[in-house]
Amino acid sequence: MDLAHTRLGARGDRWSTSRGVLDVRTPASDVVTRRFEGYATLELVEPAVRHLETLIESGMRPIVFDDFELGTGYDSDVRAKLTSWHLRNPGKLKEVHILVRPGLVAMGVTVANLATGGRFVVYTDRSTYEWALAGALTERITAGPASSLRAPSLR
């Protein structure tokens, strides 16, 4: 097992093997970004699954943004594990957005999306994906407590 771990500041982690790299960040309390490049193995995706499970156990219903554009391939058990996880955990994620480029990874995401009943929003255009992520983060930045939404008193 050649899994290496690096902290990426207070809200991020990188896991890497000789075949692939996965960065997991939490830029907002309920927004998770995962950027994968290279080849995915079970040992590489396990930490990302544990991260989501930890957020869910804390009462969150995360929005996930997966950037798999630079993914070159994966072991077949990776797709099976991730698909079965989504099937066992319906409704525990608010949204799942996935960026892919045409190829093996896109085909795997399409198969997983069909198997889960179309739960994923899949993008092949980076700018559309980035706009969706920016929208989710902006919504969290601009949302204040309910009291801030009230009109000021005229007294």
Backbone as a chain_set.jsonl record, in Angstrom:
{"seq": "MDLAHTRLGARGDRWSTSRGVLDVRTPASDVVTRRFEGYATLELVEPAVRHLETLIESGMRPIVFDDFELGTGYDSDVRAKLTSWHLRNPGKLKEVHILVRPGLVAMGVTVANLATGGRFVVYTDRSTYEWALAGALTERITAGPASSLRAPSLR", "coords": {"N": [[0.859, -1.183, 0.0], [0.734, 2.072, -0.98], [-0.266, 4.502, -0.09], [-0.29, 7.918, 0.494], [-0.6, 10.754, 2.657], [-1.401, 14.202, 2.867], [-1.869, 17.266, 4.531], [-3.892, 19.957, 3.472], [-3.98, 22.776, 4.349], [-6.426, 24.131, 6.654], [-8.845, 23.092, 5.828], [-8.62, 20.95, 4.059], [-7.392, 17.97, 2.399], [-4.971, 15.795, 0.941], [-4.7, 12.804, -0.751], [-2.575, 10.37, -2.05], [-1.332, 8.013, -4.428], [0.99, 5.933, -6.182], [-0.244, 5.977, -8.577], [-2.361, 7.8, -8.694], [-4.011, 10.886, -7.606], [-5.916, 12.459, -5.082], [-7.633, 15.226, -4.068], [-9.35, 16.543, -1.352], [-11.559, 18.892, -0.241], [-13.218, 21.174, 1.993], [-14.786, 23.776, 1.439], [-16.939, 25.2, 2.429], [-19.189, 24.675, 5.156], [-21.026, 22.683, 4.376], [-20.305, 22.032, 1.804], [-18.46, 20.094, -0.356], [-15.52, 19.6, -2.13], [-13.972, 17.558, -4.498], [-11.116, 16.674, -6.122], [-9.831, 14.745, -8.577], [-7.134, 13.072, -10.095], [-5.505, 11.031, -12.488], [-5.261, 7.518, -11.89], [-7.742, 5.642, -10.272], [-7.91, 3.785, -7.298], [-9.19, 1.491, -4.815], [-7.955, 2.05, -2.325], [-7.356, 4.712, -2.622], [-9.825, 6.034, -2.843], [-11.172, 5.452, -0.489], [-10.583, 7.26, 1.761], [-12.025, 9.561, 0.934], [-14.655, 8.685, 0.981], [-14.928, 8.13, 3.717], [-14.651, 10.747, 4.685], [-17.023, 11.994, 3.721], [-18.903, 10.425, 5.114], [-18.323, 11.148, 7.747], [-19.121, 13.851, 7.756], [-21.863, 13.522, 7.255], [-22.636, 12.042, 9.513], [-22.347, 14.036, 11.387], [-24.582, 15.496, 11.044], [-24.838, 16.923, 8.729], [-25.925, 17.557, 5.36], [-24.366, 17.159, 2.759], [-23.323, 19.015, -0.202], [-21.82, 17.87, -3.027], [-19.024, 18.338, -5.08], [-17.449, 16.95, -7.629], [-14.494, 16.864, -9.338], [-13.474, 15.229, -11.882], [-12.143, 15.451, -14.194], [-9.461, 15.062, -14.963], [-9.104, 12.419, -14.536], [-7.913, 9.225, -15.409], [-8.604, 6.582, -15.363], [-9.91, 3.672, -13.574], [-10.068, 1.122, -11.049], [-12.315, -1.596, -11.39], [-13.698, -2.264, -9.07], [-13.842, 0.119, -7.722], [-15.826, 1.745, -8.942], [-18.013, 0.059, -8.418], [-18.052, 0.043, -5.581], [-18.486, 2.789, -4.977], [-20.925, 3.243, -6.284], [-22.609, 1.442, -4.906], [-22.442, 2.592, -2.378], [-23.8, 5.029, -2.772], [-26.33, 3.998, -3.367], [-27.009, 2.836, -0.931], [-27.242, 5.029, 0.666], [-29.418, 6.907, 0.159], [-30.595, 10.215, -0.295], [-28.922, 11.322, 1.613], [-27.017, 12.99, 0.689], [-27.154, 16.282, -0.461], [-26.797, 17.265, -3.079], [-25.044, 16.073, -5.984], [-22.459, 16.891, -8.03], [-20.671, 16.342, -10.952], [-17.77, 16.622, -12.816], [-16.552, 15.565, -15.877], [-14.46, 14.332, -18.539], [-14.814, 13.178, -21.905], [-14.452, 9.648, -22.093], [-13.092, 6.765, -20.345], [-13.603, 7.251, -17.557], [-15.812, 8.981, -17.673], [-17.654, 7.242, -18.814], [-17.931, 5.367, -16.745], [-19.049, 7.022, -14.751], [-21.467, 7.633, -15.993], [-22.698, 5.083, -16.064], [-22.883, 4.588, -13.283], [-24.57, 6.707, -12.594], [-26.916, 6.029, -13.943], [-27.493, 3.643, -12.579], [-28.1, 4.625, -10.062], [-30.4, 6.003, -10.412], [-30.238, 8.491, -11.653], [-29.124, 10.484, -9.958], [-26.992, 12.24, -10.068], [-25.586, 15.32, -11.228], [-24.13, 15.754, -14.186], [-21.318, 17.06, -15.81], [-19.66, 18.128, -18.775], [-18.438, 20.334, -19.461], [-16.192, 22.598, -18.276], [-16.571, 25.317, -17.467], [-19.323, 25.546, -16.932], [-19.599, 23.765, -14.813], [-17.886, 25.029, -12.938], [-19.315, 27.4, -12.551], [-21.598, 26.409, -11.289], [-20.469, 25.481, -8.886], [-19.43, 27.919, -7.893], [-21.847, 29.255, -7.546], [-23.047, 27.748, -5.481], [-21.239, 28.23, -3.383], [-21.359, 31.038, -3.189], [-23.998, 31.369, -2.413], [-23.859, 30.425, 0.198], [-22.114, 32.241, 1.348], [-23.463, 34.671, 1.169], [-25.792, 34.21, 2.527], [-27.296, 34.975, 5.499], [-28.049, 34.984, 9.028], [-31.496, 34.396, 9.851], [-32.567, 36.715, 10.985], [-31.264, 38.77, 9.701], [-32.59, 39.063, 7.384], [-34.869, 40.49, 7.757], [-36.804, 43.433, 7.309], [-35.559, 46.697, 8.061], [-36.381, 48.415, 11.1], [-38.712, 51.113, 11.254], [-38.805, 52.966, 13.274]], "CA": [[0.0, 0.0, 0.0], [1.583, 3.259, -1.074], [-1.104, 5.674, 0.124], [0.328, 9.013, 1.244], [-1.549, 11.784, 3.054], [-0.869, 15.541, 3.113], [-2.882, 18.277, 4.883], [-3.941, 21.125, 2.593], [-4.58, 23.826, 5.163], [-7.397, 23.733, 7.669], [-10.056, 22.483, 5.276], [-8.348, 20.094, 2.92], [-6.47, 16.847, 2.484], [-4.582, 15.149, -0.317], [-4.265, 11.416, -0.687], [-1.959, 10.026, -3.321], [-0.648, 6.75, -4.629], [1.873, 6.051, -7.346], [-1.077, 6.021, -9.78], [-3.369, 8.854, -8.715], [-4.06, 11.895, -6.544], [-7.258, 12.923, -4.748], [-7.709, 16.341, -3.13], [-10.682, 16.71, -0.774], [-11.637, 20.157, 0.497], [-14.533, 21.574, 2.487], [-14.726, 25.241, 1.425], [-18.046, 25.668, 3.267], [-19.499, 23.568, 6.065], [-21.77, 21.608, 3.716], [-19.853, 21.905, 0.412], [-17.246, 19.29, -0.465], [-14.953, 19.489, -3.471], [-13.009, 16.469, -4.628], [-10.437, 16.746, -7.414], [-9.119, 13.499, -8.794], [-6.398, 12.921, -11.349], [-4.808, 9.757, -12.594], [-5.971, 6.241, -11.837], [-8.353, 5.446, -8.955], [-7.952, 2.473, -6.655], [-9.98, 1.545, -3.586], [-7.231, 2.713, -1.243], [-7.378, 6.15, -2.867], [-11.166, 6.615, -2.648], [-11.661, 5.208, 0.872], [-10.61, 8.468, 2.612], [-13.086, 10.465, 0.497], [-15.909, 8.117, 1.49], [-14.931, 8.369, 5.168], [-14.888, 12.184, 4.888], [-18.464, 12.23, 3.557], [-19.623, 9.778, 6.211], [-18.121, 11.968, 8.941], [-19.999, 15.018, 7.633], [-23.244, 13.063, 7.386], [-22.843, 11.687, 10.922], [-22.425, 15.269, 12.175], [-25.864, 16.125, 10.769], [-24.806, 17.652, 7.456], [-26.39, 16.961, 4.107], [-23.427, 17.881, 1.895], [-23.347, 19.161, -1.651], [-20.52, 17.369, -3.456], [-18.543, 18.72, -6.408], [-16.36, 16.055, -8.022], [-13.772, 17.231, -10.555], [-12.808, 14.014, -12.351], [-11.736, 15.741, -15.562], [-8.125, 14.527, -15.239], [-9.065, 10.997, -14.227], [-7.581, 8.414, -16.588], [-9.2, 5.258, -15.247], [-10.214, 3.225, -12.216], [-10.329, -0.299, -10.865], [-13.768, -1.816, -11.472], [-14.293, -2.294, -7.732], [-14.063, 1.503, -7.293], [-17.18, 2.134, -9.389], [-18.983, -0.767, -7.692], [-18.126, 0.509, -4.195], [-19.109, 4.107, -4.919], [-22.334, 3.103, -6.666], [-23.352, 0.802, -3.801], [-22.53, 3.569, -1.293], [-24.895, 5.952, -3.097], [-27.59, 3.266, -3.26], [-27.282, 2.611, 0.501], [-27.371, 6.312, 1.356], [-30.245, 7.855, -0.602], [-31.043, 11.41, 0.409], [-27.957, 11.83, 2.59], [-26.298, 14.071, 0.027], [-28.115, 17.219, -1.039], [-26.565, 17.255, -4.526], [-23.748, 15.59, -6.439], [-22.082, 17.462, -9.32], [-19.459, 15.648, -11.396], [-17.156, 17.065, -14.067], [-15.767, 14.521, -16.545], [-14.202, 14.521, -19.966], [-15.143, 11.908, -22.563], [-13.496, 8.564, -21.878], [-13.443, 5.687, -19.433], [-14.182, 7.76, -16.318], [-17.152, 9.471, -18.009], [-18.51, 6.075, -19.006], [-18.214, 4.84, -15.414], [-19.975, 7.937, -14.087], [-22.772, 7.446, -16.645], [-23.243, 3.813, -15.575], [-23.252, 4.789, -11.88], [-25.719, 7.614, -12.554], [-28.088, 5.222, -14.319], [-27.774, 2.683, -11.502], [-28.64, 5.327, -8.892], [-31.625, 6.705, -10.772], [-29.978, 9.85, -12.131], [-28.917, 11.385, -8.821], [-25.842, 13.121, -10.28], [-25.569, 16.314, -12.3], [-22.858, 15.472, -14.839], [-20.869, 18.134, -16.685], [-18.48, 17.925, -19.612], [-17.943, 21.691, -19.7], [-15.627, 23.103, -17.022], [-17.129, 26.6, -17.027], [-20.649, 25.3, -16.36], [-19.324, 23.145, -13.509], [-17.335, 26.06, -12.055], [-20.418, 28.312, -12.209], [-22.444, 25.733, -10.293], [-19.73, 25.518, -7.622], [-19.415, 29.313, -7.434], [-23.195, 29.569, -7.074], [-23.253, 27.116, -4.17], [-20.431, 28.932, -2.388], [-21.906, 32.385, -3.044], [-25.229, 31.237, -1.635], [-23.494, 30.265, 1.603], [-21.45, 33.463, 1.803], [-24.421, 35.771, 1.263], [-26.897, 33.871, 3.426], [-27.033, 35.324, 6.892], [-29.102, 34.489, 9.91], [-32.847, 34.828, 9.466], [-32.826, 38.086, 11.44], [-30.704, 39.733, 8.749], [-33.473, 39.167, 6.233], [-35.993, 41.33, 8.092], [-36.695, 44.856, 6.966], [-35.196, 47.512, 9.253], [-37.466, 49.085, 11.805], [-38.862, 52.514, 10.863], [-38.937, 53.802, 14.459]], "C": [[0.899, 1.238, 0.0], [0.788, 4.543, -0.895], [-0.373, 6.69, 0.998], [-0.725, 10.071, 1.52], [-0.805, 13.089, 3.319], [-2.033, 16.447, 3.49], [-2.759, 19.448, 3.926], [-4.627, 22.257, 3.347], [-5.605, 23.244, 6.115], [-8.579, 22.948, 7.109], [-9.793, 21.571, 4.101], [-7.32, 19.015, 3.197], [-6.159, 16.352, 1.084], [-4.15, 13.727, 0.01], [-3.691, 11.078, -2.047], [-1.363, 8.622, -3.266], [0.286, 6.965, -5.811], [1.077, 6.218, -8.634], [-2.058, 7.179, -9.842], [-3.307, 9.758, -7.501], [-5.512, 12.315, -6.344], [-7.156, 14.022, -3.708], [-9.154, 16.471, -2.67], [-10.652, 17.976, 0.065], [-13.078, 20.408, 0.932], [-14.531, 23.1, 2.574], [-15.867, 25.923, 2.183], [-18.499, 24.456, 4.069], [-20.227, 22.404, 5.391], [-21.419, 21.465, 2.233], [-18.512, 21.175, 0.413], [-16.795, 19.303, -1.916], [-13.933, 18.365, -3.451], [-12.432, 16.531, -6.035], [-9.561, 15.518, -7.548], [-8.368, 13.561, -10.11], [-5.636, 11.607, -11.318], [-5.749, 8.579, -12.509], [-6.464, 5.985, -10.415], [-8.319, 3.978, -8.533], [-8.781, 2.61, -5.385], [-9.247, 2.286, -2.474], [-7.238, 4.237, -1.41], [-8.75, 6.757, -2.579], [-11.709, 6.405, -1.237], [-11.661, 6.465, 1.745], [-11.714, 9.454, 2.218], [-14.445, 9.984, 0.987], [-16.006, 8.368, 2.994], [-15.206, 9.841, 5.481], [-16.375, 12.506, 4.773], [-19.252, 11.632, 4.716], [-19.49, 10.562, 7.509], [-19.021, 13.199, 8.911], [-21.457, 14.632, 7.845], [-23.562, 12.723, 8.842], [-22.952, 12.92, 11.81], [-23.715, 16.035, 11.908], [-25.918, 16.915, 9.474], [-25.469, 16.84, 6.352], [-25.587, 17.651, 3.009], [-23.838, 17.969, 0.426], [-21.933, 18.805, -2.105], [-20.235, 17.831, -4.881], [-17.301, 17.889, -6.708], [-15.769, 16.509, -9.35], [-12.939, 16.017, -10.959], [-12.265, 14.198, -13.762], [-10.373, 15.132, -15.919], [-7.978, 13.06, -14.822], [-8.82, 10.193, -15.497], [-8.198, 7.029, -16.545], [-9.399, 4.885, -13.796], [-10.322, 1.71, -12.207], [-11.838, -0.495, -10.85], [-14.422, -1.837, -10.098], [-14.518, -0.889, -7.172], [-15.472, 1.944, -7.688], [-18.237, 1.355, -8.622], [-19.153, -0.269, -6.259], [-18.847, 1.85, -4.1], [-20.591, 4.05, -5.285], [-23.13, 2.494, -5.522], [-23.471, 1.755, -2.613], [-23.683, 4.526, -1.547], [-26.248, 5.262, -2.996], [-27.978, 3.032, -1.798], [-27.582, 3.904, 1.248], [-28.222, 7.316, 0.588], [-30.659, 9.037, 0.27], [-30.058, 11.975, 1.409], [-27.053, 12.91, 2.014], [-27.332, 14.984, -0.614], [-28.023, 17.208, -2.552], [-25.199, 16.652, -4.794], [-23.531, 16.119, -7.854], [-20.754, 16.827, -9.722], [-19.02, 16.184, -12.757], [-16.304, 15.93, -14.617], [-15.421, 14.987, -17.951], [-14.518, 13.186, -20.617], [-14.041, 10.867, -22.349], [-14.008, 7.564, -20.87], [-14.12, 6.18, -18.154], [-15.6, 8.27, -16.573], [-18.122, 8.31, -18.19], [-18.886, 5.464, -17.651], [-19.201, 5.698, -14.649], [-21.373, 7.788, -14.676], [-23.442, 6.166, -16.153], [-23.71, 3.962, -14.123], [-24.482, 5.684, -11.764], [-27.004, 6.878, -12.942], [-28.487, 4.289, -13.193], [-28.408, 3.345, -10.286], [-29.873, 6.155, -9.22], [-31.409, 8.159, -11.168], [-29.78, 10.86, -11.03], [-27.823, 12.425, -9.044], [-26.131, 14.127, -11.39], [-24.188, 16.172, -12.925], [-22.559, 16.576, -15.854], [-19.707, 17.635, -17.546], [-17.845, 19.27, -19.958], [-17.482, 22.286, -18.371], [-16.299, 24.388, -16.565], [-18.514, 26.425, -16.404], [-20.521, 24.694, -14.959], [-18.836, 24.204, -12.514], [-18.406, 27.067, -11.645], [-21.331, 27.696, -11.161], [-21.769, 25.752, -8.921], [-19.708, 26.935, -7.051], [-20.781, 29.719, -6.895], [-23.468, 28.984, -5.696], [-22.476, 27.853, -3.085], [-20.959, 30.343, -2.144], [-23.171, 32.364, -2.197], [-24.918, 31.136, -0.142], [-22.852, 31.525, 2.171], [-22.476, 34.557, 2.049], [-25.59, 35.475, 2.183], [-26.493, 34.214, 4.851], [-28.1, 34.706, 7.765], [-30.45, 35.083, 9.504], [-33.116, 36.272, 9.88], [-32.282, 39.12, 10.458], [-31.591, 39.912, 7.53], [-34.673, 40.073, 6.495], [-35.745, 42.777, 7.669], [-36.34, 45.65, 8.228], [-36.426, 48.179, 9.817], [-37.511, 50.56, 11.386], [-38.985, 53.429, 12.056], [-37.9, 54.824, 14.553]], "O": [[1.727, 1.412, 0.894], [1.128, 5.568, -1.487], [0.099, 6.371, 2.09], [-1.639, 10.269, 0.719], [0.273, 13.093, 3.914], [-3.078, 16.407, 2.84], [-1.653, 19.882, 3.604], [-5.744, 22.645, 3.005], [-5.65, 22.037, 6.352], [-9.241, 22.216, 7.845], [-10.649, 21.425, 3.229], [-6.493, 19.131, 4.102], [-6.971, 16.473, 0.166], [-3.352, 13.486, 0.916], [-4.25, 11.452, -3.077], [-0.956, 8.127, -2.215], [0.354, 8.061, -6.369], [1.644, 6.56, -9.671], [-2.545, 7.516, -10.922], [-2.65, 9.453, -6.506], [-6.25, 12.506, -7.31], [-6.661, 13.799, -2.603], [-10.073, 16.506, -3.488], [-9.826, 18.119, 0.967], [-14.025, 19.917, 0.318], [-14.304, 23.661, 3.646], [-15.763, 27.097, 2.536], [-18.212, 23.322, 3.686], [-20.058, 21.255, 5.8], [-22.167, 20.837, 1.483], [-17.563, 21.579, 1.086], [-17.587, 19.049, -2.823], [-13.14, 18.235, -2.519], [-13.166, 16.451, -7.02], [-8.664, 15.283, -6.737], [-8.892, 14.041, -11.116], [-5.19, 11.143, -10.269], [-6.882, 8.628, -12.988], [-5.695, 6.097, -9.46], [-8.651, 3.073, -9.299], [-9.043, 3.723, -4.93], [-9.86, 3.072, -1.752], [-7.136, 4.965, -0.422], [-8.826, 7.894, -2.114], [-12.626, 7.117, -0.827], [-12.658, 6.723, 2.419], [-12.281, 10.117, 3.087], [-15.292, 10.793, 1.365], [-17.058, 8.776, 3.487], [-15.917, 10.147, 6.438], [-16.928, 13.206, 5.62], [-20.167, 12.266, 5.239], [-20.44, 10.634, 8.289], [-19.62, 13.554, 9.927], [-22.198, 15.334, 8.533], [-24.629, 13.072, 9.347], [-23.578, 12.867, 12.868], [-23.928, 17.106, 12.477], [-26.946, 17.515, 9.157], [-25.555, 15.613, 6.412], [-26.06, 18.61, 2.397], [-24.576, 17.136, -0.1], [-20.96, 19.379, -1.616], [-21.084, 17.731, -5.767], [-16.241, 18.097, -6.119], [-16.462, 16.536, -10.367], [-11.841, 15.804, -10.444], [-11.961, 13.222, -14.447], [-10.16, 14.73, -17.063], [-6.869, 12.529, -14.762], [-9.438, 10.443, -16.531], [-8.306, 6.366, -17.577], [-9.101, 5.667, -12.894], [-10.627, 1.09, -13.226], [-12.564, 0.361, -10.345], [-15.589, -1.465, -9.97], [-15.305, -0.721, -6.24], [-16.221, 2.457, -6.857], [-19.25, 1.923, -8.216], [-20.279, -0.168, -5.771], [-19.716, 2.032, -3.248], [-21.414, 4.728, -4.67], [-24.214, 2.979, -5.199], [-24.482, 1.739, -1.91], [-24.464, 4.809, -0.638], [-27.222, 5.886, -2.578], [-29.165, 3.032, -1.47], [-28.123, 3.868, 2.353], [-27.801, 8.455, 0.385], [-31.027, 8.866, 1.433], [-30.328, 13.017, 2.006], [-26.405, 13.651, 2.752], [-28.279, 14.51, -1.241], [-29.042, 17.148, -3.239], [-24.306, 16.707, -3.949], [-24.313, 15.835, -8.761], [-19.819, 16.78, -8.923], [-19.79, 16.199, -13.716], [-15.442, 15.396, -13.919], [-16.023, 15.923, -18.476], [-14.494, 12.156, -19.944], [-12.852, 11.179, -22.417], [-15.201, 7.514, -20.573], [-15.107, 5.591, -17.712], [-16.498, 8.017, -15.769], [-19.276, 8.387, -17.77], [-20.039, 5.087, -17.44], [-20.089, 5.178, -13.974], [-22.36, 7.813, -13.94], [-24.636, 6.172, -15.856], [-24.802, 3.516, -13.772], [-25.345, 5.441, -10.92], [-28.053, 7.086, -12.332], [-29.67, 4.152, -12.881], [-29.167, 2.707, -9.556], [-30.339, 6.93, -8.384], [-32.32, 8.976, -11.029], [-30.231, 11.998, -11.157], [-27.732, 13.394, -8.289], [-26.828, 13.824, -12.359], [-23.182, 16.441, -12.269], [-23.418, 16.971, -16.643], [-18.885, 16.832, -17.104], [-16.837, 19.329, -20.663], [-18.281, 22.457, -17.45], [-16.573, 24.537, -15.374], [-18.834, 27.106, -15.43], [-21.248, 25.07, -14.04], [-19.317, 24.266, -11.383], [-18.405, 27.538, -10.508], [-21.786, 28.384, -10.248], [-22.423, 26.009, -7.91], [-19.943, 27.127, -5.858], [-20.869, 30.444, -5.903], [-24.053, 29.648, -4.841], [-22.994, 28.076, -1.99], [-20.999, 30.795, -0.999], [-23.383, 33.244, -1.363], [-25.636, 31.699, 0.684], [-23.031, 31.838, 3.349], [-22.372, 35.294, 3.029], [-26.309, 36.392, 2.581], [-25.449, 33.773, 5.333], [-28.963, 33.978, 7.276], [-30.514, 36.146, 8.888], [-33.835, 36.983, 9.177], [-32.795, 40.237, 10.395], [-31.367, 40.818, 6.727], [-35.418, 40.394, 5.569], [-34.614, 43.261, 7.678], [-36.775, 45.308, 9.328], [-37.385, 48.468, 9.102], [-36.467, 51.182, 11.187], [-39.258, 54.614, 11.862], [-37.887, 55.605, 15.505]]}, "num_chains": 1, "name": "protein.A"}
